[in-house]
Each structure stands twice: as structure tokens, then as C-alpha cells.
Amino acid sequence: MKPSPQVHRARSAGELPCGASPGEHARRLTLAQGTALYVAAVLGTGVIALPALAAAAAGPASLLAWVALVVLSVPLAGTFAALAARYPDSGGVATYVRRAFGARAAAVVGWCFFFAIPAGAPASALFAGDYVAAAFGGAHTVWITACVMIATVAGLNALGVAVSGRVQLRLSVLLVGLLLLAVAASAPHARLDNLHPFAPHGWAALERAAALLVWSFAGWEAITHLAGEFRNPRTDLPRAAGMAVVVVGVLYLAVAGAIVSVLGMRAATSPAPLAALLSIGIGGPSPMFAAVAAVLLTFGTMNAYFAGAAKLGAALGRDGALPAWLARGSQAGDVPRRSLGVLAVLSVLMLLLCSLADVDTTPLVLLTTGCFTLVYLLGTAAALRLLAPGSLAWVGACIALIAVAGLLAASGRYMVWPLLIGCGALTYQQFRPAGVTSPRRAPGDT
């Protein structure tokens, strides 16, 4: 059947891909759902756990690291939104790096992002498990909660991005309300004395705090893998990123400031600082409220990352950077169930390994942020070659590249992990099985 004039005009405007029907169009991500995925990917577990870890590293001075990374988010989010709007492919950052620097560099970026998830997902789930254990007790509550969350997120994403996007929108609205309640209720208990001494571990400790907080701001690249799922990537992606920057920046600064000014020295030792805020502010069953908030926040983050990384894994299979068996689901609208299954299995295995070795979440956080920092470095470098020189997005990419290079230096020995992953990617490219074709062109390639 010949498409109607309305459908033809929508395809010409980029609102419908070739071959898509109005019904398929209706199932794609809306602006609100895309903004919710952005907020969840960036906000997530950072707000329930990282204020305490940063305070332990640098004391009240950690607030300066929060401010610096909120400011950095503006050019970083703008850079990746501009790239995703121009090249809406499930390969995301790997696609941009391939266009700028070739297939080998793209494989390194793709592997760093994909294999960061099996380290990051268990850490996220364990953060939530700490809150559940604080509310309900139980010797194995933390680990059981983490396993259930990984399985649930994988199952939800197996139903498709449209389903997870609708769930994400409802979760984000609820979570913003819960966080604002925690800040407002605890505000009367804030004390300036809790800000002294401001830098108990010296100013050099800000580097470690910043390296930890990269976890809190990783996510601006995650939604690029879902660019093809937006109804109109060219306009909706930059708008979603802009709205998310405002929401995330305000909430991070408000919650981190409240935790430090209200809890004081306890901020550095509390495994569930948000629960402590609610307990001080409203009393009653606040640990239960905090546990619910922590689970929902963590679920939102894991949902967004599993969705993006599963699409990336399928694209890497399509392009020859991973086994071709993973390629199914790389096209917009398809569900990458094989890639999703690999992520879920690796995440559970990592969780079991941490349980047996009695490893806490800090090393997992730093391993994950090291991977994402390398992804950011190569992604912003690619933007300088792909975006119009002198444009606002290009200038933002310059600023982001300089800032990310500083974060890379602050990661220290934890950069060994992404470097090993990168070596693995290059080795696979060198010795990949015979018959694997060279990377196919992604949408927008010339």
C-alpha cells in the first residue's frame, strides 16, 4: 500500500524512518520519556550513595567537586546530544568515534561502555540493597535485593524500549518529589558548623572526590544509543538533554548540600545518607520511605543503562567489534535480547564474585567511572572532528575535552581496567573469526 501524504511528509522531515508505519511511530520515545531516561541515567544511584563517599574522601569540600561536575555537565550533555541528533544510531559513542577515528578506536569505546555495565550494575544494586537492609534487616538482604533488581531490569527491557520508557517517566516524577521532600523536610536542621573543617583531608582530596563523582554524572552518553528510538531525534534529543541538565543539577546540589550541612561528620560514615535525612526531617517510618526511594532510583538508572548498553552490544555485533551472534536487535524498534542476556549474566556473575571476595562498592564505582571517563575522552575528541568548527556545540566539546582529560588523570590506577578492556577490543579486532565482515555503515554515514 502506498504511504499517505502525511506519512510521506513525516518521513521527509525525519520524524519517521523509512519503512516505519504510524503505529510504529507511536511506539517510539516521546520527549517526556526521553527526558525521564536522561534524568534516571544521570541522577540514579549517585544521589543515594555518592554524597557519603565523596564526603568521606574530601569532607565538606566535596561540595566544590559537585559544583564543578554540574558545570561540566552542560558542555558534556550538549556535545553528546548534538552528536546523537546528527547521527542517530544504536552504536552511540562508538559510531561517532568510528566516523572520526576508525573501527579500532570505535571498538575500544564500545567495549569500555559495554563491559563497564557488569561492574556498574552490581554496584548500583548493592547501593539500593544497603537501604533495604537498613529498613528491614536480614543478613543477606543486600545481596538478595541486588539479584532481584538485576533480573527485573533485564526482564523489563526484554519487553522493549517503549515499555521501559513509560515506566521510567512515572518513576522519574515520583523520585523528584521524594528527593525534594527529603531536602525540604531536613532543611531546618542544617547547621553551618557542620561545614567546618571545610577541607579536613586537604585540597588534594578533591581529586579523589571528583573521580568518585564521575559515577554520578555518567549517563549523558548512555541515551545516545537510543537516539534512533526517539520520534524526532534532531529536535527531541537536545531538548531532553537540556531539561535533564537543569533537573539533575538542581537535585544533586540540593541533596549533597543537605546531606553535608545536616549530617555533618555522619555524612562520611552513613551507608544510607538519604534515609538519615528523612529520619531527621520527618521521623516515623523514614527508613522504609528511603528504601523505596533508593530502589526506585537505582531501578531507573539500571533500566536506562541496560537499555542503552544492550543496543550498543547489538550494534557492536553488527559492526564486527563483538561476535555477530549479538547483532540481532541493532535496528531501531528491535529488542536486543541476546545482548541484554549477556549483560544480565555478566552482572550476576560479578555480583557473586564480589560476595565471595567480600568486596565493597568503592572499587566497582572507580572501575566503572574509569571506563566512562575514557569513553567521554574519545567521544568529545570525536566531536571536534564531526561537529561544525566554531559552532556552539563544537566549543562545548572543546571545554568538555579539557575537563575530561583532568578527570582521567584523577582516576589514577583505576584507569588500568579500561586500558585492559581496550587491549581486549584491539586483540579481538586483530584475531576475530574468519568471515566476519568489516563494519557496516550506520545511518548518516557517507
NUVEXSE-181930 format. One record per residue (C-alpha): residue in three letters; x, y negated, z. Coordinates in steps of 0.5 Angstrom, whole numbers. Example, Ala and Ser with C-alpha at 12.3 -4.5 7.8 and 13.67 -1.06 7.14 Angstrom:
# NUVEXSE-181930
rest=ala; east=25; north=9; up=16 $
rest=ser; east=27; north=2; up=14 $
***
This chain:
# NUVEXSE-181930
rest=met; east=0; north=0; up=0 $
rest=lys; east=3; north=-7; up=-2 $
rest=pro; east=4; north=-11; up=4 $
rest=ser; east=-1; north=-17; up=6 $
rest=pro; east=2; north=-24; up=4 $
rest=gln; east=2; north=-25; up=12 $
rest=val; east=7; north=-19; up=13 $
rest=his; east=11; north=-22; up=7 $
rest=arg; east=12; north=-29; up=10 $
rest=ala; east=14; north=-26; up=17 $
rest=arg; east=19; north=-21; up=14 $
rest=ser; east=22; north=-27; up=10 $
rest=ala; east=22; north=-31; up=16 $
rest=gly; east=26; north=-26; up=20 $
rest=glu; east=20; north=-24; up=24 $
rest=leu; east=19; north=-17; up=21 $
rest=pro; east=25; north=-13; up=19 $
rest=cys; east=24; north=-9; up=12 $
rest=gly; east=19; north=-3; up=13 $
rest=ala; east=16; north=-6; up=19 $
rest=ser; east=9; north=-6; up=20 $
rest=pro; east=5; north=-11; up=24 $
rest=gly; east=3; north=-5; up=29 $
rest=glu; east=11; north=-4; up=30 $
rest=his; east=12; north=-12; up=31 $
rest=ala; east=7; north=-12; up=36 $
rest=arg; east=11; north=-7; up=40 $
rest=arg; east=18; north=-11; up=40 $
rest=leu; east=20; north=-15; up=46 $
rest=thr; east=17; north=-22; up=47 $
rest=leu; east=20; north=-28; up=49 $
rest=ala; east=18; north=-27; up=56 $
rest=gln; east=20; north=-20; up=56 $
rest=gly; east=27; north=-21; up=53 $
rest=thr; east=28; north=-27; up=59 $
rest=ala; east=26; north=-22; up=64 $
rest=leu; east=31; north=-17; up=62 $
rest=tyr; east=36; north=-22; up=62 $
rest=val; east=35; north=-24; up=69 $
rest=ala; east=35; north=-17; up=71 $
rest=ala; east=41; north=-15; up=67 $
rest=val; east=45; north=-21; up=71 $
rest=leu; east=41; north=-22; up=77 $
rest=gly; east=40; north=-15; up=79 $
rest=thr; east=45; north=-12; up=85 $
rest=gly; east=49; north=-18; up=85 $
rest=val; east=44; north=-21; up=90 $
rest=ile; east=43; north=-16; up=95 $
rest=ala; east=51; north=-14; up=96 $
rest=leu; east=56; north=-18; up=93 $
rest=pro; east=55; north=-24; up=98 $
rest=ala; east=57; north=-20; up=103 $
rest=leu; east=63; north=-17; up=99 $
rest=ala; east=65; north=-24; up=97 $
rest=ala; east=65; north=-27; up=104 $
rest=ala; east=69; north=-21; up=107 $
rest=ala; east=74; north=-23; up=101 $
rest=ala; east=74; north=-31; up=102 $
rest=gly; east=70; north=-33; up=107 $
rest=pro; east=65; north=-39; up=106 $
rest=ala; east=70; north=-41; up=101 $
rest=ser; east=67; north=-35; up=97 $
rest=leu; east=61; north=-40; up=95 $
rest=leu; east=66; north=-44; up=91 $
rest=ala; east=67; north=-38; up=87 $
rest=trp; east=59; north=-37; up=86 $
rest=val; east=59; north=-44; up=83 $
rest=ala; east=65; north=-43; up=78 $
rest=leu; east=62; north=-37; up=75 $
rest=val; east=55; north=-40; up=75 $
rest=val; east=58; north=-46; up=71 $
rest=leu; east=62; north=-41; up=67 $
rest=ser; east=55; north=-37; up=65 $
rest=val; east=53; north=-43; up=61 $
rest=pro; east=58; north=-42; up=55 $
rest=leu; east=58; north=-35; up=56 $
rest=ala; east=51; north=-34; up=55 $
rest=gly; east=51; north=-39; up=50 $
rest=thr; east=56; north=-35; up=46 $
rest=phe; east=53; north=-28; up=46 $
rest=ala; east=46; north=-31; up=45 $
rest=ala; east=49; north=-34; up=39 $
rest=leu; east=52; north=-28; up=36 $
rest=ala; east=46; north=-24; up=37 $
rest=ala; east=42; north=-28; up=34 $
rest=arg; east=46; north=-29; up=28 $
rest=tyr; east=48; north=-21; up=28 $
rest=pro; east=42; north=-17; up=31 $
rest=asp; east=45; north=-10; up=31 $
rest=ser; east=45; north=-5; up=36 $
rest=gly; east=52; north=-5; up=37 $
rest=gly; east=52; north=-11; up=40 $
rest=val; east=59; north=-14; up=42 $
rest=ala; east=62; north=-8; up=38 $
rest=thr; east=59; north=-10; up=32 $
rest=tyr; east=62; north=-18; up=33 $
rest=val; east=69; north=-15; up=34 $
rest=arg; east=69; north=-10; up=28 $
rest=arg; east=67; north=-16; up=24 $
rest=ala; east=72; north=-20; up=27 $
rest=phe; east=78; north=-16; up=28 $
rest=gly; east=76; north=-9; up=25 $
rest=ala; east=74; north=-2; up=27 $
rest=arg; east=79; north=0; up=32 $
rest=ala; east=78; north=-6; up=36 $
rest=ala; east=71; north=-5; up=36 $
rest=ala; east=72; north=2; up=38 $
rest=val; east=75; north=-1; up=44 $
rest=val; east=70; north=-6; up=46 $
rest=gly; east=64; north=0; up=45 $
rest=trp; east=68; north=5; up=49 $
rest=cys; east=69; north=0; up=55 $
rest=phe; east=62; north=-2; up=55 $
rest=phe; east=59; north=5; up=55 $
rest=phe; east=64; north=8; up=60 $
rest=ala; east=63; north=2; up=65 $
rest=ile; east=56; north=5; up=66 $
rest=pro; east=57; north=11; up=69 $
rest=ala; east=61; north=8; up=74 $
rest=gly; east=57; north=2; up=75 $
rest=ala; east=50; north=5; up=75 $
rest=pro; east=52; north=9; up=82 $
rest=ala; east=55; north=3; up=85 $
rest=ser; east=48; north=0; up=84 $
rest=ala; east=44; north=5; up=86 $
rest=leu; east=48; north=6; up=92 $
rest=phe; east=47; north=-1; up=94 $
rest=ala; east=40; north=0; up=94 $
rest=gly; east=41; north=6; up=98 $
rest=asp; east=44; north=2; up=103 $
rest=tyr; east=38; north=-2; up=104 $
rest=val; east=33; north=4; up=104 $
rest=ala; east=38; north=8; up=109 $
rest=ala; east=38; north=1; up=114 $
rest=ala; east=30; north=1; up=114 $
rest=phe; east=28; north=9; up=114 $
rest=gly; east=35; north=12; up=117 $
rest=gly; east=37; north=19; up=115 $
rest=ala; east=44; north=22; up=114 $
rest=his; east=43; north=23; up=106 $
rest=thr; east=38; north=17; up=105 $
rest=val; east=43; north=13; up=101 $
rest=trp; east=45; north=19; up=96 $
rest=ile; east=38; north=21; up=95 $
rest=thr; east=36; north=14; up=93 $
rest=ala; east=41; north=14; up=88 $
rest=cys; east=40; north=20; up=85 $
rest=val; east=33; north=19; up=84 $
rest=met; east=34; north=12; up=81 $
rest=ile; east=38; north=14; up=76 $
rest=ala; east=33; north=20; up=74 $
rest=thr; east=28; north=15; up=74 $
rest=val; east=31; north=9; up=70 $
rest=ala; east=33; north=14; up=65 $
rest=gly; east=26; north=17; up=64 $
rest=leu; east=23; north=10; up=63 $
rest=asn; east=28; north=9; up=58 $
rest=ala; east=26; north=15; up=54 $
rest=leu; east=19; north=12; up=53 $
rest=gly; east=22; north=6; up=49 $
rest=val; east=24; north=-1; up=50 $
rest=ala; east=17; north=-4; up=49 $
rest=val; east=15; north=0; up=56 $
rest=ser; east=21; north=-2; up=60 $
rest=gly; east=21; north=-9; up=57 $
rest=arg; east=13; north=-9; up=60 $
rest=val; east=16; north=-6; up=67 $
rest=gln; east=22; north=-11; up=67 $
rest=leu; east=17; north=-17; up=66 $
rest=arg; east=13; north=-15; up=72 $
rest=leu; east=19; north=-13; up=76 $
rest=ser; east=22; north=-20; up=75 $
rest=val; east=16; north=-24; up=77 $
rest=leu; east=16; north=-20; up=83 $
rest=leu; east=23; north=-21; up=85 $
rest=val; east=24; north=-28; up=84 $
rest=gly; east=18; north=-29; up=89 $
rest=leu; east=22; north=-24; up=94 $
rest=leu; east=28; north=-28; up=94 $
rest=leu; east=25; north=-35; up=94 $
rest=leu; east=21; north=-32; up=100 $
rest=ala; east=28; north=-30; up=104 $
rest=val; east=31; north=-36; up=103 $
rest=ala; east=26; north=-41; up=105 $
rest=ala; east=24; north=-37; up=111 $
rest=ser; east=31; north=-37; up=113 $
rest=ala; east=33; north=-44; up=112 $
rest=pro; east=31; north=-47; up=119 $
rest=his; east=36; north=-42; up=122 $
rest=ala; east=42; north=-45; up=117 $
rest=arg; east=48; north=-48; up=121 $
rest=leu; east=54; north=-52; up=119 $
rest=asp; east=58; north=-49; up=124 $
rest=asn; east=58; north=-42; up=120 $
rest=leu; east=62; north=-45; up=114 $
rest=his; east=68; north=-46; up=119 $
rest=pro; east=73; north=-44; up=118 $
rest=phe; east=72; north=-45; up=111 $
rest=ala; east=78; north=-41; up=108 $
rest=pro; east=80; north=-36; up=113 $
rest=his; east=84; north=-32; up=108 $
rest=gly; east=87; north=-38; up=105 $
rest=trp; east=85; north=-41; up=98 $
rest=ala; east=89; north=-35; up=94 $
rest=ala; east=83; north=-30; up=97 $
rest=leu; east=78; north=-34; up=92 $
rest=glu; east=81; north=-30; up=86 $
rest=arg; east=79; north=-23; up=89 $
rest=ala; east=72; north=-26; up=91 $
rest=ala; east=72; north=-28; up=83 $
rest=ala; east=74; north=-22; up=81 $
rest=leu; east=68; north=-18; up=85 $
rest=leu; east=63; north=-23; up=83 $
rest=val; east=64; north=-22; up=76 $
rest=trp; east=60; north=-16; up=77 $
rest=ser; east=54; north=-21; up=79 $
rest=phe; east=55; north=-25; up=72 $
rest=ala; east=56; north=-19; up=68 $
rest=gly; east=50; north=-18; up=63 $
rest=trp; east=50; north=-24; up=58 $
rest=glu; east=53; north=-19; up=53 $
rest=ala; east=48; north=-13; up=55 $
rest=ile; east=42; north=-15; up=52 $
rest=thr; east=46; north=-17; up=45 $
rest=his; east=45; north=-9; up=44 $
rest=leu; east=37; north=-10; up=44 $
rest=ala; east=37; north=-16; up=39 $
rest=gly; east=34; north=-12; up=34 $
rest=glu; east=28; north=-11; up=38 $
rest=phe; east=26; north=-18; up=39 $
rest=arg; east=20; north=-20; up=35 $
rest=asn; east=25; north=-26; up=32 $
rest=pro; east=32; north=-26; up=35 $
rest=arg; east=34; north=-32; up=32 $
rest=thr; east=30; north=-36; up=36 $
rest=asp; east=28; north=-32; up=42 $
rest=leu; east=35; north=-30; up=44 $
rest=pro; east=38; north=-37; up=45 $
rest=arg; east=31; north=-39; up=49 $
rest=ala; east=31; north=-33; up=53 $
rest=ala; east=39; north=-33; up=55 $
rest=gly; east=38; north=-41; up=57 $
rest=met; east=32; north=-40; up=61 $
rest=ala; east=35; north=-34; up=64 $
rest=val; east=42; north=-38; up=66 $
rest=val; east=37; north=-43; up=70 $
rest=val; east=33; north=-38; up=74 $
rest=val; east=40; north=-34; up=75 $
rest=gly; east=44; north=-40; up=77 $
rest=val; east=39; north=-43; up=82 $
rest=leu; east=37; north=-36; up=85 $
rest=tyr; east=45; north=-34; up=86 $
rest=leu; east=47; north=-40; up=89 $
rest=ala; east=41; north=-41; up=94 $
rest=val; east=41; north=-33; up=96 $
rest=ala; east=49; north=-34; up=97 $
rest=gly; east=49; north=-40; up=101 $
rest=ala; east=43; north=-38; up=105 $
rest=ile; east=47; north=-31; up=107 $
rest=val; east=53; north=-35; up=109 $
rest=ser; east=50; north=-41; up=112 $
rest=val; east=45; north=-37; up=116 $
rest=leu; east=49; north=-30; up=118 $
rest=gly; east=56; north=-34; up=119 $
rest=met; east=61; north=-28; up=120 $
rest=arg; east=56; north=-23; up=120 $
rest=ala; east=55; north=-24; up=112 $
rest=ala; east=62; north=-21; up=111 $
rest=thr; east=60; north=-14; up=115 $
rest=ser; east=53; north=-13; up=114 $
rest=pro; east=51; north=-8; up=109 $
rest=ala; east=44; north=-11; up=107 $
rest=pro; east=45; north=-18; up=108 $
rest=leu; east=38; north=-20; up=105 $
rest=ala; east=35; north=-15; up=110 $
rest=ala; east=38; north=-19; up=115 $
rest=leu; east=36; north=-26; up=112 $
rest=leu; east=29; north=-23; up=112 $
rest=ser; east=29; north=-21; up=119 $
rest=ile; east=32; north=-27; up=122 $
rest=gly; east=26; north=-31; up=117 $
rest=ile; east=20; north=-27; up=118 $
rest=gly; east=22; north=-22; up=123 $
rest=gly; east=17; north=-16; up=123 $
rest=pro; east=18; north=-10; up=118 $
rest=ser; east=23; north=-14; up=114 $
rest=pro; east=28; north=-8; up=113 $
rest=met; east=22; north=-5; up=109 $
rest=phe; east=21; north=-11; up=105 $
rest=ala; east=28; north=-12; up=104 $
rest=ala; east=29; north=-4; up=102 $
rest=val; east=23; north=-5; up=97 $
rest=ala; east=27; north=-12; up=94 $
rest=ala; east=33; north=-8; up=94 $
rest=val; east=30; north=-2; up=90 $
rest=leu; east=27; north=-6; up=85 $
rest=leu; east=32; north=-11; up=84 $
rest=thr; east=37; north=-5; up=83 $
rest=phe; east=32; north=-2; up=78 $
rest=gly; east=31; north=-8; up=74 $
rest=thr; east=39; north=-8; up=73 $
rest=met; east=40; north=-1; up=71 $
rest=asn; east=34; north=-1; up=67 $
rest=ala; east=37; north=-7; up=63 $
rest=tyr; east=44; north=-4; up=62 $
rest=phe; east=41; north=3; up=61 $
rest=ala; east=37; north=1; up=55 $
rest=gly; east=43; north=-3; up=52 $
rest=ala; east=48; north=2; up=53 $
rest=ala; east=44; north=7; up=50 $
rest=lys; east=43; north=3; up=44 $
rest=leu; east=50; north=2; up=44 $
rest=gly; east=52; north=9; up=44 $
rest=ala; east=48; north=11; up=38 $
rest=ala; east=51; north=5; up=34 $
rest=leu; east=58; north=8; up=36 $
rest=gly; east=56; north=15; up=34 $
rest=arg; east=53; north=12; up=27 $
rest=asp; east=60; north=8; up=26 $
rest=gly; east=64; north=14; up=28 $
rest=ala; east=67; north=11; up=34 $
rest=leu; east=64; north=17; up=38 $
rest=pro; east=61; north=23; up=36 $
rest=ala; east=56; north=23; up=30 $
rest=trp; east=51; north=27; up=34 $
rest=leu; east=50; north=21; up=38 $
rest=ala; east=48; north=17; up=32 $
rest=arg; east=40; north=18; up=33 $
rest=gly; east=36; north=12; up=35 $
rest=ser; east=41; north=7; up=33 $
rest=gln; east=36; north=3; up=29 $
rest=ala; east=31; north=-2; up=32 $
rest=gly; east=25; north=1; up=34 $
rest=asp; east=28; north=8; up=35 $
rest=val; east=29; north=11; up=42 $
rest=pro; east=37; north=13; up=43 $
rest=arg; east=35; north=19; up=48 $
rest=arg; east=42; north=23; up=46 $
rest=ser; east=46; north=17; up=48 $
rest=leu; east=41; north=16; up=54 $
rest=gly; east=42; north=23; up=56 $
rest=val; east=50; north=23; up=56 $
rest=leu; east=50; north=16; up=60 $
rest=ala; east=45; north=19; up=66 $
rest=val; east=49; north=26; up=66 $
rest=leu; east=56; north=22; up=67 $
rest=ser; east=53; north=17; up=72 $
rest=val; east=50; north=23; up=76 $
rest=leu; east=57; north=26; up=76 $
rest=met; east=60; north=20; up=78 $
rest=leu; east=56; north=20; up=84 $
rest=leu; east=57; north=27; up=86 $
rest=leu; east=65; north=25; up=86 $
rest=cys; east=64; north=19; up=90 $
rest=ser; east=60; north=23; up=95 $
rest=leu; east=65; north=29; up=95 $
rest=ala; east=71; north=24; up=96 $
rest=asp; east=68; north=19; up=101 $
rest=val; east=69; north=13; up=96 $
rest=asp; east=65; north=7; up=98 $
rest=thr; east=62; north=2; up=92 $
rest=thr; east=68; north=-3; up=92 $
rest=pro; east=73; north=1; up=87 $
rest=leu; east=67; north=2; up=83 $
rest=val; east=65; north=-5; up=83 $
rest=leu; east=72; north=-7; up=81 $
rest=leu; east=73; north=-2; up=76 $
rest=thr; east=66; north=-4; up=72 $
rest=thr; east=68; north=-11; up=72 $
rest=gly; east=75; north=-10; up=69 $
rest=cys; east=71; north=-6; up=64 $
rest=phe; east=66; north=-12; up=63 $
rest=thr; east=72; north=-17; up=63 $
rest=leu; east=76; north=-14; up=57 $
rest=val; east=69; north=-14; up=53 $
rest=tyr; east=68; north=-21; up=55 $
rest=leu; east=75; north=-23; up=53 $
rest=leu; east=75; north=-19; up=46 $
rest=gly; east=67; north=-22; up=45 $
rest=thr; east=69; north=-29; up=46 $
rest=ala; east=75; north=-28; up=42 $
rest=ala; east=71; north=-25; up=36 $
rest=ala; east=66; north=-31; up=37 $
rest=leu; east=72; north=-36; up=35 $
rest=arg; east=72; north=-33; up=28 $
rest=leu; east=65; north=-31; up=27 $
rest=leu; east=62; north=-38; up=29 $
rest=ala; east=62; north=-45; up=25 $
rest=pro; east=68; north=-48; up=28 $
rest=gly; east=66; north=-55; up=31 $
rest=ser; east=59; north=-52; up=33 $
rest=leu; east=57; north=-53; up=40 $
rest=ala; east=57; north=-45; up=40 $
rest=trp; east=64; north=-45; up=38 $
rest=val; east=66; north=-50; up=43 $
rest=gly; east=63; north=-46; up=48 $
rest=ala; east=66; north=-40; up=46 $
rest=cys; east=73; north=-43; up=47 $
rest=ile; east=71; north=-45; up=54 $
rest=ala; east=69; north=-38; up=56 $
rest=leu; east=75; north=-35; up=53 $
rest=ile; east=80; north=-39; up=57 $
rest=ala; east=76; north=-38; up=63 $
rest=val; east=75; north=-30; up=62 $
rest=ala; east=83; north=-30; up=61 $
rest=gly; east=83; north=-33; up=68 $
rest=leu; east=78; north=-27; up=71 $
rest=leu; east=82; north=-22; up=67 $
rest=ala; east=89; north=-24; up=71 $
rest=ala; east=85; north=-24; up=77 $
rest=ser; east=83; north=-17; up=76 $
rest=gly; east=90; north=-14; up=78 $
rest=arg; east=91; north=-7; up=78 $
rest=tyr; east=84; north=-5; up=76 $
rest=met; east=85; north=-7; up=69 $
rest=val; east=89; north=0; up=69 $
rest=trp; east=82; north=3; up=68 $
rest=pro; east=79; north=-1; up=62 $
rest=leu; east=86; north=0; up=59 $
rest=leu; east=86; north=7; up=59 $
rest=ile; east=79; north=7; up=56 $
rest=gly; east=81; north=3; up=51 $
rest=cys; east=87; north=8; up=49 $
rest=gly; east=82; north=14; up=49 $
rest=ala; east=78; north=10; up=44 $
rest=leu; east=84; north=9; up=40 $
rest=thr; east=86; north=16; up=40 $
rest=tyr; east=79; north=18; up=38 $
rest=gln; east=79; north=14; up=32 $
rest=gln; east=86; north=17; up=30 $
rest=phe; east=84; north=24; up=31 $
rest=arg; east=77; north=24; up=30 $
rest=pro; east=74; north=30; up=27 $
rest=ala; east=75; north=31; up=19 $
rest=gly; east=68; north=29; up=15 $
rest=val; east=67; north=23; up=20 $
rest=thr; east=65; north=17; up=15 $
rest=ser; east=68; north=10; up=16 $
rest=pro; east=63; north=5; up=20 $
rest=arg; east=57; north=3; up=16 $
rest=arg; east=55; north=-4; up=15 $
rest=ala; east=51; north=-7; up=21 $
rest=pro; east=45; north=-12; up=19 $
rest=gly; east=48; north=-18; up=17 $
rest=asp; east=55; north=-15; up=14 $
rest=thr; east=57; north=-18; up=8 $
***
